[in-house]
Amino acid sequence: MTASAGPDEVGAFLTACRAQLAPRDVGLPETGSPRRVAGLRRQEVAQLAAISVDYYTRLEQGRVRASAGVLATLSRALRLDEDQQRHLYEVAGRTDARPRRKRPAEQLRPAMRRLLDQLTATPALVLGSRLDVLAWNAGAAALYTDFGQLPPNRRNYVRLLFTDPLVRGLHRRWEHDARDAVAALRMDAAADPDDPAPARLVGELSVQDRDFRTWWAEHRVTGAGYGSKLYHHPLVGDLSLDCDTWNSPDGSGQRLVVLTAEPGTPSHDALRILMSRTATSRPEGRTS
């Protein structure tokens, strides 16, 4: 353990770091209301770090000593660089034992690509280990949104469910589907606790959406591989689709999601109309 410089210095350093950040720097919406002090509020930092406001306040005031785990979470929330992280651990008297490996962008498995290429009559997409949308066919773009027009860091199924009005409005049972997505994200995050990406996403959505904050706190998990989805599409109306998920056998966490309709039903006819509109569209999407 390193020598501690004292809780007052920890608090002063955290205060200085949050003063250098604007809400837009960490993916938070600008409220438009005047701020008495520069930078992020204590409440915003606490929510980004998924800790209580009272605990964070006492930490800044030097009344509690943070664990190494809390320091790691705060480092991510405050977007600290390597030198800043090292300094925070030193003044807090903690040892930073986290691995320093840089995580490469998740790459689509060739087998998943081949499967997706063969699915031309129904919407299909590939989700990564954090529910990132790694690839999609034209049907999925027609059903959900044109993923290719989104920045790569915004192509996340959970993020879109909570922040994209069109995707949110598509789901006739939005609360049911959103709660399942939160539970799936929690399960994915637990599988790789050293991955900072889920923590950033959780912190951002916790600040932006009260429902997400409430459902995340329930600690519900799910790994369901099938179910039904009820949509209302602006072009073809109501759709009742079966949603089946196939997990990659290599343990990568990638999964192929396919949406189909029972033949002879109005949903099947509507889905055929929707898919026919994709004939002149780009047939597939890839990660950037």
C-alpha positions as CSV (number, residue, x, y, z in Angstrom):
1,M,0.0,0.0,0.0
2,T,1.3,3.5,-0.8
3,A,1.6,6.3,1.7
4,S,-1.6,8.3,2.0
5,A,-1.5,12.1,1.6
6,G,-4.7,12.4,3.6
7,P,-8.4,12.5,2.9
8,D,-8.4,16.3,2.4
9,E,-6.2,16.0,-0.6
10,V,-8.3,13.2,-2.1
11,G,-11.4,15.4,-1.8
12,A,-9.6,18.4,-3.2
13,F,-8.4,16.3,-6.2
14,L,-11.8,14.9,-6.9
15,T,-13.4,18.4,-6.7
16,A,-10.8,19.8,-9.1
17,C,-11.4,16.9,-11.5
18,R,-15.2,17.3,-11.7
19,A,-14.8,21.1,-12.1
20,Q,-13.0,20.4,-15.4
21,L,-15.8,18.4,-16.9
22,A,-19.0,19.6,-18.5
23,P,-22.1,17.4,-18.7
24,R,-21.6,16.9,-22.4
25,D,-18.1,15.6,-21.8
26,V,-19.5,12.5,-20.0
27,G,-22.6,12.1,-22.2
28,L,-25.1,13.9,-19.9
29,P,-27.8,16.3,-21.2
30,E,-27.4,20.0,-20.7
31,T,-30.3,21.1,-18.5
32,G,-30.0,24.8,-19.4
33,S,-30.2,25.8,-15.8
34,P,-27.4,28.0,-14.4
35,R,-24.7,26.3,-12.3
36,R,-23.4,27.9,-9.2
37,V,-20.0,26.2,-9.7
38,A,-18.1,25.1,-12.8
39,G,-18.2,21.5,-13.9
40,L,-20.2,18.5,-12.8
41,R,-22.3,18.5,-9.7
42,R,-21.6,16.0,-6.9
43,Q,-24.9,14.3,-7.7
44,E,-23.9,13.7,-11.3
45,V,-20.5,12.3,-10.4
46,A,-22.2,9.9,-7.8
47,Q,-24.7,8.7,-10.4
48,L,-22.0,8.2,-13.0
49,A,-20.1,6.1,-10.5
50,A,-23.2,4.3,-9.2
51,I,-22.6,5.3,-5.6
52,S,-24.8,7.3,-3.3
53,V,-24.6,11.1,-3.2
54,D,-24.2,11.0,0.5
55,Y,-21.2,8.7,0.3
56,Y,-19.5,10.8,-2.5
57,T,-20.1,14.0,-0.5
58,R,-18.5,12.5,2.6
59,L,-15.6,11.3,0.4
60,E,-15.0,14.8,-0.9
61,Q,-15.2,16.2,2.6
62,G,-12.6,13.8,3.8
63,R,-14.9,11.9,6.2
64,V,-14.6,8.5,4.5
65,R,-11.8,6.5,2.9
66,A,-12.5,5.1,-0.5
67,S,-11.8,1.5,-1.4
68,A,-9.7,0.6,-4.5
69,G,-12.9,-0.5,-6.2
70,V,-14.6,2.9,-5.6
71,L,-11.5,4.7,-6.8
72,A,-11.6,2.6,-10.0
73,T,-15.3,3.6,-10.6
74,L,-14.6,7.2,-9.9
75,S,-11.6,7.2,-12.3
76,R,-13.9,6.0,-15.1
77,A,-16.7,8.4,-14.1
78,L,-14.3,11.4,-14.1
79,R,-12.5,10.3,-17.3
80,L,-9.1,10.4,-15.6
81,D,-6.1,9.6,-17.7
82,E,-3.3,7.3,-16.5
83,D,-1.3,9.9,-14.6
84,Q,-4.4,11.2,-12.9
85,Q,-5.5,7.7,-11.9
86,R,-2.1,7.0,-10.5
87,H,-2.1,10.2,-8.5
88,L,-5.6,9.5,-7.1
89,Y,-4.5,6.0,-5.8
90,E,-1.4,7.5,-4.3
91,V,-3.1,10.3,-2.3
92,A,-5.8,7.8,-1.2
93,G,-3.1,5.4,0.0
94,R,-4.4,2.5,-2.2
95,T,-2.8,0.1,-4.5
96,D,-4.0,0.1,-8.1
97,A,-4.1,-3.6,-8.9
98,R,-6.3,-3.3,-12.0
99,P,-5.0,-4.8,-15.3
100,R,-3.7,-2.2,-17.7
101,R,-4.6,-3.9,-20.9
102,K,-6.3,-1.9,-23.5
103,R,-9.4,-3.5,-24.8
104,P,-9.5,-3.7,-28.6
105,A,-12.8,-3.0,-30.4
106,E,-14.9,-6.1,-30.5
107,Q,-14.6,-7.8,-33.8
108,L,-17.5,-9.7,-35.5
109,R,-16.8,-13.4,-35.8
110,P,-16.6,-14.7,-39.4
111,A,-19.2,-17.4,-38.7
112,M,-21.6,-14.8,-37.4
113,R,-21.1,-12.8,-40.6
114,R,-21.8,-15.8,-42.8
115,L,-25.0,-16.5,-40.9
116,L,-26.1,-12.9,-41.2
117,D,-25.4,-12.8,-44.9
118,Q,-27.7,-15.7,-45.5
119,L,-30.7,-14.2,-43.7
120,T,-32.2,-12.0,-46.4
121,A,-36.0,-12.6,-45.7
122,T,-36.2,-11.5,-42.1
123,P,-34.6,-8.9,-39.8
124,A,-31.4,-10.1,-38.0
125,L,-28.6,-8.5,-36.1
126,V,-25.5,-9.5,-34.1
127,L,-25.1,-8.1,-30.6
128,G,-21.8,-8.1,-28.8
129,S,-20.9,-8.9,-25.2
130,R,-22.2,-5.5,-24.0
131,L,-25.3,-5.5,-26.2
132,D,-23.5,-3.4,-28.8
133,V,-24.9,-3.7,-32.3
134,L,-22.0,-5.2,-34.2
135,A,-23.7,-6.0,-37.4
136,W,-27.2,-6.0,-39.0
137,N,-29.0,-6.8,-42.2
138,A,-31.2,-4.5,-44.2
139,G,-34.3,-5.9,-42.5
140,A,-33.0,-4.9,-39.1
141,A,-32.2,-1.4,-40.3
142,A,-35.7,-1.1,-41.7
143,L,-37.3,-2.4,-38.5
144,Y,-35.3,-0.5,-35.9
145,T,-33.2,2.3,-37.3
146,D,-30.4,2.9,-39.8
147,F,-27.6,1.8,-37.5
148,G,-25.1,2.9,-40.2
149,Q,-26.0,6.6,-39.6
150,L,-25.2,6.3,-35.9
151,P,-21.6,6.8,-34.5
152,P,-20.2,3.4,-33.5
153,N,-20.2,4.3,-29.8
154,R,-24.0,4.9,-30.0
155,R,-24.8,1.6,-31.5
156,N,-25.9,-0.1,-28.3
157,Y,-29.3,-1.8,-28.0
158,V,-29.9,-0.7,-24.4
159,R,-28.8,2.9,-25.1
160,L,-31.1,3.1,-28.1
161,L,-34.1,1.7,-26.1
162,F,-33.7,4.5,-23.5
163,T,-32.4,7.4,-25.5
164,D,-33.7,7.1,-29.1
165,P,-37.4,8.2,-29.4
166,L,-38.0,6.2,-32.6
167,V,-36.6,3.0,-31.2
168,R,-38.4,3.5,-27.9
169,G,-41.7,4.3,-29.6
170,L,-41.4,1.2,-31.8
171,H,-41.8,-1.1,-28.8
172,R,-45.5,-1.6,-27.8
173,R,-44.4,-3.2,-24.6
174,W,-41.5,-0.8,-24.0
175,E,-41.3,-1.3,-20.2
176,H,-41.2,-5.1,-20.5
177,D,-38.6,-5.1,-23.2
178,A,-36.5,-2.4,-21.5
179,R,-36.5,-4.2,-18.2
180,D,-35.3,-7.4,-19.9
181,A,-32.6,-5.4,-21.7
182,V,-31.4,-3.9,-18.4
183,A,-31.3,-7.4,-16.8
184,A,-29.3,-8.7,-19.8
185,L,-26.8,-5.9,-19.5
186,R,-26.3,-6.6,-15.8
187,M,-25.6,-10.2,-16.6
188,D,-23.1,-9.2,-19.3
189,A,-21.4,-6.7,-17.0
190,A,-21.0,-9.3,-14.3
191,A,-19.3,-11.7,-16.7
192,D,-16.4,-9.2,-17.1
193,P,-16.2,-6.9,-14.1
194,D,-12.9,-5.3,-15.3
195,D,-14.5,-4.0,-18.5
196,P,-15.1,-0.2,-18.0
197,A,-17.5,0.1,-20.9
198,P,-20.6,-1.2,-19.0
199,A,-19.9,1.0,-16.0
200,R,-19.8,4.1,-18.3
201,L,-23.0,3.1,-20.0
202,V,-24.7,2.4,-16.7
203,G,-23.6,5.7,-15.2
204,E,-24.8,7.7,-18.2
205,L,-28.2,6.0,-18.4
206,S,-28.6,6.2,-14.6
207,V,-28.3,9.9,-14.7
208,Q,-30.5,10.4,-17.8
209,D,-33.4,8.0,-17.0
210,R,-35.1,7.3,-13.7
211,D,-36.6,4.0,-14.9
212,F,-33.1,2.7,-15.9
213,R,-31.8,3.7,-12.5
214,T,-34.7,2.0,-10.7
215,W,-34.4,-1.3,-12.7
216,W,-30.7,-1.5,-12.5
217,A,-30.9,-1.3,-8.7
218,E,-33.2,-4.3,-8.7
219,H,-30.2,-6.5,-9.6
220,R,-32.3,-8.7,-11.9
221,V,-30.5,-10.8,-14.5
222,T,-31.7,-12.7,-17.5
223,G,-30.1,-14.9,-20.2
224,A,-33.4,-15.7,-22.1
225,G,-32.7,-16.8,-25.6
226,Y,-36.2,-16.5,-27.0
227,G,-39.5,-14.6,-26.6
228,S,-42.0,-12.4,-28.4
229,K,-41.7,-8.8,-29.4
230,L,-44.7,-6.5,-30.1
231,Y,-43.9,-3.5,-32.3
232,H,-45.7,-0.7,-34.0
233,H,-43.9,0.3,-37.1
234,P,-44.6,3.7,-38.8
235,L,-44.8,2.1,-42.2
236,V,-46.5,-1.3,-41.8
237,G,-48.3,-0.9,-38.4
238,D,-48.5,-3.6,-35.7
239,L,-46.1,-6.5,-35.7
240,S,-46.0,-9.5,-33.5
241,L,-42.6,-11.2,-34.0
242,D,-40.8,-14.2,-32.5
243,C,-37.4,-13.2,-31.3
244,D,-34.8,-16.0,-31.1
245,T,-31.2,-15.6,-30.0
246,W,-28.3,-17.9,-30.7
247,N,-25.2,-17.5,-28.6
248,S,-21.7,-18.0,-30.1
249,P,-20.2,-21.3,-28.9
250,D,-16.7,-19.7,-28.5
251,G,-17.6,-17.8,-25.3
252,S,-17.2,-14.4,-26.9
253,G,-20.6,-13.3,-25.8
254,Q,-21.7,-12.5,-29.4
255,R,-25.2,-13.5,-30.2
256,L,-27.3,-13.6,-33.4
257,V,-30.8,-12.2,-33.0
258,V,-33.4,-13.2,-35.6
259,L,-37.0,-11.9,-35.8
260,T,-39.7,-13.9,-37.6
261,A,-43.4,-14.0,-37.9
262,E,-45.9,-16.9,-38.1
263,P,-46.8,-17.6,-41.7
264,G,-50.3,-16.7,-42.7
265,T,-50.6,-14.0,-40.0
266,P,-51.0,-10.3,-40.6
267,S,-47.6,-9.8,-39.0
268,H,-46.1,-12.1,-41.6
269,D,-47.7,-10.1,-44.4
270,A,-46.6,-6.8,-42.9
271,L,-43.0,-8.1,-42.4
272,R,-42.9,-9.2,-46.1
273,I,-44.0,-5.7,-47.1
274,L,-41.3,-4.2,-44.9
275,M,-38.6,-6.5,-46.2
276,S,-39.6,-5.7,-49.8
277,R,-38.8,-2.1,-49.1
278,T,-35.2,-3.1,-48.4
279,A,-34.5,-4.5,-51.8
280,T,-32.7,-1.4,-53.0
281,S,-31.1,-0.7,-49.6
282,R,-27.6,-1.5,-48.5
283,P,-27.9,-5.2,-47.6
284,E,-25.9,-5.3,-44.5
285,G,-24.1,-3.3,-41.8
286,R,-20.6,-3.9,-40.3
287,T,-18.7,-2.5,-37.4
288,S,-16.6,0.5,-38.0
